[in-house]
Amino acid sequence: MPFVHSVRVRYGEADMQGVVFNSHWLSYFDDAISQYFAALGYPPKVTFANELDFMLVKAMLEWKGPATFDDRIDIEVRPQRLGRSSFEMTYEATVDGAAVCAAVITYVLI
């Protein structure tokens, strides 16, 4: 079963066109990967501070449609590639089943 994390768009996250401002997608995906690791049994507050940490080295985002104030965004998180010191995750964000943003993010372990 895929892992899905949900966030609700806050008023200040929408731009002048009324849609989620582009930089907020990375914050949403960062929150989603933290919860993904929590669901795997690695509580972020303990794991990232004491045991394991990683940083984003590359992000490719594709806007697919609007997400607006108070929409619930469902973000499906999936591993795409596991390397020796880095890994890639894919993110598929939807609102009411409609695609709104997709990303492939590469992280490196530090």
Backbone atoms as SQL, in Angstrom:
CREATE TABLE atoms (id INTEGER PRIMARY KEY, chain TEXT, resi INTEGER, resn TEXT, atom TEXT, x REAL, y REAL, z REAL);
INSERT INTO atoms VALUES
  (1, 'A', 1, 'MET', 'N', 0.849, -1.188, 0.000),
  (2, 'A', 1, 'MET', 'CA', 0.000, 0.000, 0.000),
  (3, 'A', 1, 'MET', 'C', 0.891, 1.247, 0.000),
  (4, 'A', 2, 'PRO', 'N', 0.608, 2.205, -0.862),
  (5, 'A', 2, 'PRO', 'CA', 1.453, 3.403, -0.930),
  (6, 'A', 2, 'PRO', 'C', 1.289, 4.268, 0.317),
  (7, 'A', 3, 'PHE', 'N', 2.344, 5.032, 0.620),
  (8, 'A', 3, 'PHE', 'CA', 2.291, 5.972, 1.732),
  (9, 'A', 3, 'PHE', 'C', 1.755, 7.302, 1.223),
  (10, 'A', 4, 'VAL', 'N', 0.755, 7.837, 1.914),
  (11, 'A', 4, 'VAL', 'CA', 0.176, 9.130, 1.535),
  (12, 'A', 4, 'VAL', 'C', 0.133, 10.022, 2.775),
  (13, 'A', 5, 'HIS', 'N', 0.633, 11.233, 2.621),
  (14, 'A', 5, 'HIS', 'CA', 0.600, 12.242, 3.680),
  (15, 'A', 5, 'HIS', 'C', -0.257, 13.403, 3.180),
  (16, 'A', 6, 'SER', 'N', -1.096, 13.945, 4.036),
  (17, 'A', 6, 'SER', 'CA', -1.983, 15.046, 3.634),
  (18, 'A', 6, 'SER', 'C', -1.604, 16.338, 4.341),
  (19, 'A', 7, 'VAL', 'N', -1.702, 17.429, 3.607),
  (20, 'A', 7, 'VAL', 'CA', -1.513, 18.771, 4.158),
  (21, 'A', 7, 'VAL', 'C', -2.673, 19.633, 3.676),
  (22, 'A', 8, 'ARG', 'N', -2.972, 20.660, 4.445),
  (23, 'A', 8, 'ARG', 'CA', -4.026, 21.592, 4.040),
  (24, 'A', 8, 'ARG', 'C', -3.364, 22.925, 3.722),
  (25, 'A', 9, 'VAL', 'N', -3.736, 23.523, 2.596),
  (26, 'A', 9, 'VAL', 'CA', -3.152, 24.786, 2.159),
  (27, 'A', 9, 'VAL', 'C', -3.617, 25.906, 3.080),
  (28, 'A', 10, 'ARG', 'N', -2.641, 26.587, 3.673),
  (29, 'A', 10, 'ARG', 'CA', -2.950, 27.731, 4.530),
  (30, 'A', 10, 'ARG', 'C', -3.070, 28.994, 3.675),
  (31, 'A', 11, 'TYR', 'N', -3.777, 29.984, 4.185),
  (32, 'A', 11, 'TYR', 'CA', -4.054, 31.221, 3.448),
  (33, 'A', 11, 'TYR', 'C', -2.775, 31.864, 2.901),
  (34, 'A', 12, 'GLY', 'N', -1.737, 31.956, 3.732),
  (35, 'A', 12, 'GLY', 'CA', -0.491, 32.615, 3.348),
  (36, 'A', 12, 'GLY', 'C', 0.349, 31.833, 2.357),
  (37, 'A', 13, 'GLU', 'N', -0.046, 30.617, 2.012),
  (38, 'A', 13, 'GLU', 'CA', 0.720, 29.804, 1.062),
  (39, 'A', 13, 'GLU', 'C', 0.241, 29.971, -0.380),
  (40, 'A', 14, 'ALA', 'N', -0.833, 30.715, -0.566),
  (41, 'A', 14, 'ALA', 'CA', -1.349, 30.973, -1.912),
  (42, 'A', 14, 'ALA', 'C', -0.790, 32.299, -2.418),
  (43, 'A', 15, 'ASP', 'N', -0.468, 32.339, -3.711),
  (44, 'A', 15, 'ASP', 'CA', 0.092, 33.557, -4.307),
  (45, 'A', 15, 'ASP', 'C', -1.006, 34.467, -4.845),
  (46, 'A', 16, 'MET', 'N', -0.618, 35.492, -5.587),
  (47, 'A', 16, 'MET', 'CA', -1.581, 36.463, -6.104),
  (48, 'A', 16, 'MET', 'C', -2.558, 35.845, -7.110),
  (49, 'A', 17, 'GLN', 'N', -2.203, 34.705, -7.700),
  (50, 'A', 17, 'GLN', 'CA', -3.132, 34.019, -8.600),
  (51, 'A', 17, 'GLN', 'C', -4.076, 33.095, -7.835),
  (52, 'A', 18, 'GLY', 'N', -3.864, 32.997, -6.511),
  (53, 'A', 18, 'GLY', 'CA', -4.748, 32.180, -5.683),
  (54, 'A', 18, 'GLY', 'C', -4.356, 30.716, -5.594),
  (55, 'A', 19, 'VAL', 'N', -3.171, 30.356, -6.118),
  (56, 'A', 19, 'VAL', 'CA', -2.704, 28.965, -6.060),
  (57, 'A', 19, 'VAL', 'C', -1.465, 28.875, -5.169),
  (58, 'A', 20, 'VAL', 'N', -1.129, 27.646, -4.764),
  (59, 'A', 20, 'VAL', 'CA', 0.041, 27.434, -3.918),
  (60, 'A', 20, 'VAL', 'C', 1.275, 28.018, -4.610),
  (61, 'A', 21, 'PHE', 'N', 1.983, 28.885, -3.901),
  (62, 'A', 21, 'PHE', 'CA', 3.222, 29.469, -4.426),
  (63, 'A', 21, 'PHE', 'C', 4.270, 28.369, -4.539),
  (64, 'A', 22, 'ASN', 'N', 5.048, 28.398, -5.617),
  (65, 'A', 22, 'ASN', 'CA', 5.932, 27.284, -5.964),
  (66, 'A', 22, 'ASN', 'C', 6.874, 26.830, -4.856),
  (67, 'A', 23, 'SER', 'N', 7.425, 27.725, -4.060),
  (68, 'A', 23, 'SER', 'CA', 8.392, 27.311, -3.034),
  (69, 'A', 23, 'SER', 'C', 7.758, 26.458, -1.941),
  (70, 'A', 24, 'HIS', 'N', 6.463, 26.568, -1.761),
  (71, 'A', 24, 'HIS', 'CA', 5.806, 25.786, -0.707),
  (72, 'A', 24, 'HIS', 'C', 5.761, 24.295, -1.026),
  (73, 'A', 25, 'TRP', 'N', 5.848, 23.939, -2.301),
  (74, 'A', 25, 'TRP', 'CA', 5.842, 22.512, -2.638),
  (75, 'A', 25, 'TRP', 'C', 6.999, 21.779, -1.985),
  (76, 'A', 26, 'LEU', 'N', 8.165, 22.396, -1.940),
  (77, 'A', 26, 'LEU', 'CA', 9.305, 21.729, -1.297),
  (78, 'A', 26, 'LEU', 'C', 9.067, 21.553, 0.206),
  (79, 'A', 27, 'SER', 'N', 8.424, 22.514, 0.829),
  (80, 'A', 27, 'SER', 'CA', 8.080, 22.365, 2.249),
  (81, 'A', 27, 'SER', 'C', 7.089, 21.223, 2.455),
  (82, 'A', 28, 'TYR', 'N', 6.088, 21.131, 1.586),
  (83, 'A', 28, 'TYR', 'CA', 5.109, 20.049, 1.685),
  (84, 'A', 28, 'TYR', 'C', 5.790, 18.692, 1.505),
  (85, 'A', 29, 'PHE', 'N', 6.692, 18.600, 0.522),
  (86, 'A', 29, 'PHE', 'CA', 7.367, 17.325, 0.266),
  (87, 'A', 29, 'PHE', 'C', 8.337, 16.986, 1.391),
  (88, 'A', 30, 'ASP', 'N', 8.954, 17.993, 2.001),
  (89, 'A', 30, 'ASP', 'CA', 9.834, 17.760, 3.144),
  (90, 'A', 30, 'ASP', 'C', 9.037, 17.194, 4.321),
  (91, 'A', 31, 'ASP', 'N', 7.872, 17.754, 4.560),
  (92, 'A', 31, 'ASP', 'CA', 6.997, 17.242, 5.611),
  (93, 'A', 31, 'ASP', 'C', 6.581, 15.802, 5.301),
  (94, 'A', 32, 'ALA', 'N', 6.272, 15.534, 4.041),
  (95, 'A', 32, 'ALA', 'CA', 5.833, 14.194, 3.638),
  (96, 'A', 32, 'ALA', 'C', 6.928, 13.149, 3.846),
  (97, 'A', 33, 'ILE', 'N', 8.184, 13.473, 3.514),
  (98, 'A', 33, 'ILE', 'CA', 9.238, 12.473, 3.690),
  (99, 'A', 33, 'ILE', 'C', 9.516, 12.235, 5.175),
  (100, 'A', 34, 'SER', 'N', 9.387, 13.268, 5.991),
  (101, 'A', 34, 'SER', 'CA', 9.554, 13.072, 7.439),
  (102, 'A', 34, 'SER', 'C', 8.511, 12.090, 7.962),
  (103, 'A', 35, 'GLN', 'N', 7.274, 12.254, 7.520),
  (104, 'A', 35, 'GLN', 'CA', 6.209, 11.354, 7.967),
  (105, 'A', 35, 'GLN', 'C', 6.345, 9.965, 7.349),
  (106, 'A', 36, 'TYR', 'N', 6.902, 9.895, 6.164),
  (107, 'A', 36, 'TYR', 'CA', 7.188, 8.603, 5.519),
  (108, 'A', 36, 'TYR', 'C', 8.166, 7.806, 6.387),
  (109, 'A', 37, 'PHE', 'N', 9.253, 8.461, 6.818),
  (110, 'A', 37, 'PHE', 'CA', 10.210, 7.772, 7.683),
  (111, 'A', 37, 'PHE', 'C', 9.587, 7.413, 9.031),
  (112, 'A', 38, 'ALA', 'N', 8.731, 8.273, 9.562),
  (113, 'A', 38, 'ALA', 'CA', 8.043, 7.957, 10.814),
  (114, 'A', 38, 'ALA', 'C', 7.197, 6.699, 10.656),
  (115, 'A', 39, 'ALA', 'N', 6.508, 6.585, 9.519),
  (116, 'A', 39, 'ALA', 'CA', 5.671, 5.408, 9.266),
  (117, 'A', 39, 'ALA', 'C', 6.515, 4.138, 9.135),
  (118, 'A', 40, 'LEU', 'N', 7.779, 4.291, 8.734),
  (119, 'A', 40, 'LEU', 'CA', 8.691, 3.143, 8.637),
  (120, 'A', 40, 'LEU', 'C', 9.318, 2.782, 9.989),
  (121, 'A', 41, 'GLY', 'N', 9.009, 3.563, 11.023),
  (122, 'A', 41, 'GLY', 'CA', 9.538, 3.279, 12.349),
  (123, 'A', 41, 'GLY', 'C', 10.761, 4.103, 12.719),
  (124, 'A', 42, 'TYR', 'N', 11.008, 5.174, 11.987),
  (125, 'A', 42, 'TYR', 'CA', 12.139, 6.061, 12.263),
  (126, 'A', 42, 'TYR', 'C', 11.611, 7.440, 12.629),
  (127, 'A', 43, 'PRO', 'N', 11.310, 7.672, 13.910),
  (128, 'A', 43, 'PRO', 'CA', 10.759, 8.973, 14.315),
  (129, 'A', 43, 'PRO', 'C', 11.732, 10.099, 13.944),
  (130, 'A', 44, 'PRO', 'N', 11.287, 11.060, 13.157),
  (131, 'A', 44, 'PRO', 'CA', 12.199, 12.095, 12.666),
  (132, 'A', 44, 'PRO', 'C', 12.949, 12.855, 13.756),
  (133, 'A', 45, 'LYS', 'N', 12.292, 13.179, 14.846),
  (134, 'A', 45, 'LYS', 'CA', 12.945, 13.974, 15.888),
  (135, 'A', 45, 'LYS', 'C', 14.151, 13.244, 16.472),
  (136, 'A', 46, 'VAL', 'N', 14.062, 11.931, 16.582),
  (137, 'A', 46, 'VAL', 'CA', 15.166, 11.128, 17.112),
  (138, 'A', 46, 'VAL', 'C', 16.129, 10.743, 16.000),
  (139, 'A', 47, 'THR', 'N', 15.593, 10.241, 14.910),
  (140, 'A', 47, 'THR', 'CA', 16.419, 9.711, 13.822),
  (141, 'A', 47, 'THR', 'C', 17.298, 10.774, 13.200),
  (142, 'A', 48, 'PHE', 'N', 16.721, 11.898, 12.807),
  (143, 'A', 48, 'PHE', 'CA', 17.484, 12.907, 12.088),
  (144, 'A', 48, 'PHE', 'C', 18.441, 13.674, 12.990),
  (145, 'A', 49, 'ALA', 'N', 18.184, 13.701, 14.279),
  (146, 'A', 49, 'ALA', 'CA', 19.072, 14.405, 15.200),
  (147, 'A', 49, 'ALA', 'C', 20.220, 13.524, 15.674),
  (148, 'A', 50, 'ASN', 'N', 20.029, 12.201, 15.725),
  (149, 'A', 50, 'ASN', 'CA', 21.015, 11.339, 16.362),
  (150, 'A', 50, 'ASN', 'C', 21.562, 10.199, 15.515),
  (151, 'A', 51, 'GLU', 'N', 20.810, 9.732, 14.529),
  (152, 'A', 51, 'GLU', 'CA', 21.183, 8.491, 13.860),
  (153, 'A', 51, 'GLU', 'C', 21.491, 8.644, 12.374),
  (154, 'A', 52, 'LEU', 'N', 20.677, 9.378, 11.669),
  (155, 'A', 52, 'LEU', 'CA', 20.739, 9.434, 10.217),
  (156, 'A', 52, 'LEU', 'C', 20.302, 10.813, 9.780),
  (157, 'A', 53, 'ASP', 'N', 20.982, 11.347, 8.795),
  (158, 'A', 53, 'ASP', 'CA', 20.510, 12.601, 8.245),
  (159, 'A', 53, 'ASP', 'C', 20.843, 12.637, 6.763),
  (160, 'A', 54, 'PHE', 'N', 20.088, 13.405, 6.033),
  (161, 'A', 54, 'PHE', 'CA', 20.295, 13.532, 4.594),
  (162, 'A', 54, 'PHE', 'C', 19.922, 14.943, 4.182),
  (163, 'A', 55, 'MET', 'N', 20.440, 15.348, 3.046),
  (164, 'A', 55, 'MET', 'CA', 20.112, 16.671, 2.527),
  (165, 'A', 55, 'MET', 'C', 19.721, 16.585, 1.065),
  (166, 'A', 56, 'LEU', 'N', 18.904, 17.507, 0.660),
  (167, 'A', 56, 'LEU', 'CA', 18.448, 17.578, -0.717),
  (168, 'A', 56, 'LEU', 'C', 19.601, 18.080, -1.592),
  (169, 'A', 57, 'VAL', 'N', 19.856, 17.380, -2.703),
  (170, 'A', 57, 'VAL', 'CA', 20.886, 17.832, -3.642),
  (171, 'A', 57, 'VAL', 'C', 20.308, 18.175, -5.016),
  (172, 'A', 58, 'LYS', 'N', 19.112, 17.680, -5.310),
  (173, 'A', 58, 'LYS', 'CA', 18.494, 17.977, -6.599),
  (174, 'A', 58, 'LYS', 'C', 16.984, 17.800, -6.471),
  (175, 'A', 59, 'ALA', 'N', 16.246, 18.753, -7.021),
  (176, 'A', 59, 'ALA', 'CA', 14.786, 18.657, -7.001),
  (177, 'A', 59, 'ALA', 'C', 14.233, 19.044, -8.364),
  (178, 'A', 60, 'MET', 'N', 13.397, 18.188, -8.904),
  (179, 'A', 60, 'MET', 'CA', 12.697, 18.476, -10.156),
  (180, 'A', 60, 'MET', 'C', 11.206, 18.445, -9.862),
  (181, 'A', 61, 'LEU', 'N', 10.567, 19.594, -9.995),
  (182, 'A', 61, 'LEU', 'CA', 9.142, 19.713, -9.725),
  (183, 'A', 61, 'LEU', 'C', 8.400, 20.006, -11.019),
  (184, 'A', 62, 'GLU', 'N', 7.211, 19.455, -11.118),
  (185, 'A', 62, 'GLU', 'CA', 6.368, 19.703, -12.285),
  (186, 'A', 62, 'GLU', 'C', 4.979, 20.101, -11.808),
  (187, 'A', 63, 'TRP', 'N', 4.605, 21.340, -12.101),
  (188, 'A', 63, 'TRP', 'CA', 3.288, 21.827, -11.755),
  (189, 'A', 63, 'TRP', 'C', 2.289, 21.210, -12.720),
  (190, 'A', 64, 'LYS', 'N', 1.187, 20.677, -12.172),
  (191, 'A', 64, 'LYS', 'CA', 0.204, 20.000, -13.025),
  (192, 'A', 64, 'LYS', 'C', -1.182, 20.612, -12.944),
  (193, 'A', 65, 'GLY', 'N', -1.446, 21.380, -11.919),
  (194, 'A', 65, 'GLY', 'CA', -2.763, 21.981, -11.755),
  (195, 'A', 65, 'GLY', 'C', -2.831, 22.747, -10.452),
  (196, 'A', 66, 'PRO', 'N', -3.912, 23.486, -10.237),
  (197, 'A', 66, 'PRO', 'CA', -3.987, 24.353, -9.073),
  (198, 'A', 66, 'PRO', 'C', -4.344, 23.633, -7.769),
  (199, 'A', 67, 'ALA', 'N', -3.687, 24.081, -6.716),
  (200, 'A', 67, 'ALA', 'CA', -4.102, 23.785, -5.346),
  (201, 'A', 67, 'ALA', 'C', -4.317, 25.155, -4.716),
  (202, 'A', 68, 'THR', 'N', -5.460, 25.354, -4.081),
  (203, 'A', 68, 'THR', 'CA', -5.824, 26.675, -3.579),
  (204, 'A', 68, 'THR', 'C', -6.050, 26.633, -2.069),
  (205, 'A', 69, 'PHE', 'N', -6.252, 27.822, -1.499),
  (206, 'A', 69, 'PHE', 'CA', -6.459, 27.954, -0.058),
  (207, 'A', 69, 'PHE', 'C', -7.496, 26.952, 0.456),
  (208, 'A', 70, 'ASP', 'N', -7.128, 26.268, 1.525),
  (209, 'A', 70, 'ASP', 'CA', -7.944, 25.304, 2.259),
  (210, 'A', 70, 'ASP', 'C', -8.141, 23.974, 1.543),
  (211, 'A', 71, 'ASP', 'N', -7.510, 23.782, 0.387),
  (212, 'A', 71, 'ASP', 'CA', -7.544, 22.465, -0.253),
  (213, 'A', 71, 'ASP', 'C', -6.738, 21.471, 0.585),
  (214, 'A', 72, 'ARG', 'N', -7.197, 20.238, 0.602),
  (215, 'A', 72, 'ARG', 'CA', -6.400, 19.160, 1.197),
  (216, 'A', 72, 'ARG', 'C', -5.589, 18.533, 0.072),
  (217, 'A', 73, 'ILE', 'N', -4.273, 18.571, 0.247),
  (218, 'A', 73, 'ILE', 'CA', -3.367, 17.982, -0.735),
  (219, 'A', 73, 'ILE', 'C', -2.920, 16.628, -0.202),
  (220, 'A', 74, 'ASP', 'N', -3.140, 15.582, -0.983),
  (221, 'A', 74, 'ASP', 'CA', -2.658, 14.247, -0.651),
  (222, 'A', 74, 'ASP', 'C', -1.363, 14.013, -1.420),
  (223, 'A', 75, 'ILE', 'N', -0.314, 13.652, -0.689),
  (224, 'A', 75, 'ILE', 'CA', 1.005, 13.474, -1.294),
  (225, 'A', 75, 'ILE', 'C', 1.423, 12.019, -1.149),
  (226, 'A', 76, 'GLU', 'N', 1.521, 11.331, -2.277),
  (227, 'A', 76, 'GLU', 'CA', 2.007, 9.953, -2.278),
  (228, 'A', 76, 'GLU', 'C', 3.526, 9.996, -2.398),
  (229, 'A', 77, 'VAL', 'N', 4.192, 9.254, -1.510),
  (230, 'A', 77, 'VAL', 'CA', 5.651, 9.227, -1.451),
  (231, 'A', 77, 'VAL', 'C', 6.120, 7.814, -1.795),
  (232, 'A', 78, 'ARG', 'N', 7.060, 7.729, -2.745),
  (233, 'A', 78, 'ARG', 'CA', 7.598, 6.423, -3.134),
  (234, 'A', 78, 'ARG', 'C', 9.098, 6.512, -3.358),
  (235, 'A', 79, 'PRO', 'N', 9.839, 5.513, -2.911),
  (236, 'A', 79, 'PRO', 'CA', 11.266, 5.489, -3.268),
  (237, 'A', 79, 'PRO', 'C', 11.403, 5.158, -4.749),
  (238, 'A', 80, 'GLN', 'N', 12.334, 5.829, -5.409),
  (239, 'A', 80, 'GLN', 'CA', 12.569, 5.568, -6.827),
  (240, 'A', 80, 'GLN', 'C', 13.918, 4.896, -7.050),
  (241, 'A', 81, 'ARG', 'N', 14.946, 5.359, -6.320),
  (242, 'A', 81, 'ARG', 'CA', 16.274, 4.785, -6.489),
  (243, 'A', 81, 'ARG', 'C', 16.995, 4.811, -5.150),
  (244, 'A', 82, 'LEU', 'N', 17.646, 3.703, -4.817),
  (245, 'A', 82, 'LEU', 'CA', 18.479, 3.619, -3.614),
  (246, 'A', 82, 'LEU', 'C', 19.905, 3.349, -4.053),
  (247, 'A', 83, 'GLY', 'N', 20.797, 4.266, -3.743),
  (248, 'A', 83, 'GLY', 'CA', 22.206, 4.100, -4.089),
  (249, 'A', 83, 'GLY', 'C', 23.032, 3.808, -2.849),
  (250, 'A', 84, 'ARG', 'N', 24.335, 3.924, -2.988),
  (251, 'A', 84, 'ARG', 'CA', 25.222, 3.661, -1.845),
  (252, 'A', 84, 'ARG', 'C', 25.264, 4.823, -0.864),
  (253, 'A', 85, 'SER', 'N', 25.143, 6.050, -1.361),
  (254, 'A', 85, 'SER', 'CA', 25.171, 7.201, -0.466),
  (255, 'A', 85, 'SER', 'C', 24.063, 8.209, -0.773),
  (256, 'A', 86, 'SER', 'N', 23.232, 7.895, -1.737),
  (257, 'A', 86, 'SER', 'CA', 22.135, 8.797, -2.077),
  (258, 'A', 86, 'SER', 'C', 20.898, 7.983, -2.443),
  (259, 'A', 87, 'PHE', 'N', 19.770, 8.672, -2.480),
  (260, 'A', 87, 'PHE', 'CA', 18.521, 8.025, -2.877),
  (261, 'A', 87, 'PHE', 'C', 17.598, 9.056, -3.491),
  (262, 'A', 88, 'GLU', 'N', 16.647, 8.583, -4.294),
  (263, 'A', 88, 'GLU', 'CA', 15.649, 9.450, -4.918),
  (264, 'A', 88, 'GLU', 'C', 14.263, 9.020, -4.480),
  (265, 'A', 89, 'MET', 'N', 13.430, 10.021, -4.265),
  (266, 'A', 89, 'MET', 'CA', 12.038, 9.792, -3.902),
  (267, 'A', 89, 'MET', 'C', 11.158, 10.492, -4.919),
  (268, 'A', 90, 'THR', 'N', 9.998, 9.899, -5.193),
  (269, 'A', 90, 'THR', 'CA', 9.016, 10.556, -6.047),
  (270, 'A', 90, 'THR', 'C', 7.832, 10.979, -5.186),
  (271, 'A', 91, 'TYR', 'N', 7.240, 12.079, -5.578),
  (272, 'A', 91, 'TYR', 'CA', 6.098, 12.649, -4.890),
  (273, 'A', 91, 'TYR', 'C', 5.024, 12.939, -5.931),
  (274, 'A', 92, 'GLU', 'N', 3.808, 12.527, -5.633),
  (275, 'A', 92, 'GLU', 'CA', 2.659, 12.817, -6.491),
  (276, 'A', 92, 'GLU', 'C', 1.613, 13.488, -5.612),
  (277, 'A', 93, 'ALA', 'N', 1.372, 14.769, -5.865),
  (278, 'A', 93, 'ALA', 'CA', 0.413, 15.530, -5.071),
  (279, 'A', 93, 'ALA', 'C', -0.895, 15.668, -5.844),
  (280, 'A', 94, 'THR', 'N', -1.996, 15.408, -5.145),
  (281, 'A', 94, 'THR', 'CA', -3.315, 15.501, -5.761),
  (282, 'A', 94, 'THR', 'C', -4.279, 16.262, -4.850),
  (283, 'A', 95, 'VAL', 'N', -5.281, 16.857, -5.457),
  (284, 'A', 95, 'VAL', 'CA', -6.402, 17.468, -4.740),
  (285, 'A', 95, 'VAL', 'C', -7.663, 16.835, -5.306),
  (286, 'A', 96, 'ASP', 'N', -8.403, 16.168, -4.455),
  (287, 'A', 96, 'ASP', 'CA', -9.619, 15.467, -4.887),
  (288, 'A', 96, 'ASP', 'C', -9.351, 14.554, -6.082),
  (289, 'A', 97, 'GLY', 'N', -8.197, 13.902, -6.064),
  (290, 'A', 97, 'GLY', 'CA', -7.837, 12.953, -7.115),
  (291, 'A', 97, 'GLY', 'C', -7.202, 13.558, -8.352),
  (292, 'A', 98, 'ALA', 'N', -7.195, 14.881, -8.474),
  (293, 'A', 98, 'ALA', 'CA', -6.591, 15.540, -9.638),
  (294, 'A', 98, 'ALA', 'C', -5.130, 15.883, -9.339),
  (295, 'A', 99, 'ALA', 'N', -4.239, 15.565, -10.276),
  (296, 'A', 99, 'ALA', 'CA', -2.812, 15.845, -10.105),
  (297, 'A', 99, 'ALA', 'C', -2.576, 17.352, -10.045),
  (298, 'A', 100, 'VAL', 'N', -1.768, 17.787, -9.053),
  (299, 'A', 100, 'VAL', 'CA', -1.444, 19.212, -8.936),
  (300, 'A', 100, 'VAL', 'C', 0.056, 19.475, -8.974),
  (301, 'A', 101, 'CYS', 'N', 0.873, 18.538, -8.523),
  (302, 'A', 101, 'CYS', 'CA', 2.325, 18.711, -8.568),
  (303, 'A', 101, 'CYS', 'C', 2.979, 17.340, -8.433),
  (304, 'A', 102, 'ALA', 'N', 4.095, 17.171, -9.135),
  (305, 'A', 102, 'ALA', 'CA', 4.880, 15.945, -9.035),
  (306, 'A', 102, 'ALA', 'C', 6.332, 16.343, -8.857),
  (307, 'A', 103, 'ALA', 'N', 7.101, 15.479, -8.205),
  (308, 'A', 103, 'ALA', 'CA', 8.525, 15.801, -8.012),
  (309, 'A', 103, 'ALA', 'C', 9.337, 14.523, -7.934),
  (310, 'A', 104, 'VAL', 'N', 10.587, 14.660, -8.315),
  (311, 'A', 104, 'VAL', 'CA', 11.625, 13.665, -8.052),
  (312, 'A', 104, 'VAL', 'C', 12.708, 14.414, -7.308),
  (313, 'A', 105, 'ILE', 'N', 13.006, 13.963, -6.106),
  (314, 'A', 105, 'ILE', 'CA', 14.000, 14.638, -5.272),
  (315, 'A', 105, 'ILE', 'C', 15.105, 13.662, -4.920),
  (316, 'A', 106, 'THR', 'N', 16.348, 14.110, -5.140),
  (317, 'A', 106, 'THR', 'CA', 17.531, 13.325, -4.819),
  (318, 'A', 106, 'THR', 'C', 18.110, 13.827, -3.510),
  (319, 'A', 107, 'TYR', 'N', 18.392, 12.901, -2.620),
  (320, 'A', 107, 'TYR', 'CA', 18.986, 13.216, -1.314),
  (321, 'A', 107, 'TYR', 'C', 20.313, 12.493, -1.196),
  (322, 'A', 108, 'VAL', 'N', 21.221, 13.078, -0.419),
  (323, 'A', 108, 'VAL', 'CA', 22.484, 12.424, -0.122),
  (324, 'A', 108, 'VAL', 'C', 22.587, 12.281, 1.390),
  (325, 'A', 109, 'LEU', 'N', 23.068, 11.130, 1.825),
  (326, 'A', 109, 'LEU', 'CA', 23.245, 10.897, 3.254),
  (327, 'A', 109, 'LEU', 'C', 24.451, 11.664, 3.756),
  (328, 'A', 110, 'ILE', 'N', 24.330, 12.266, 4.946),
  (329, 'A', 110, 'ILE', 'CA', 25.461, 12.989, 5.543),
  (330, 'A', 110, 'ILE', 'C', 25.755, 12.454, 6.924);
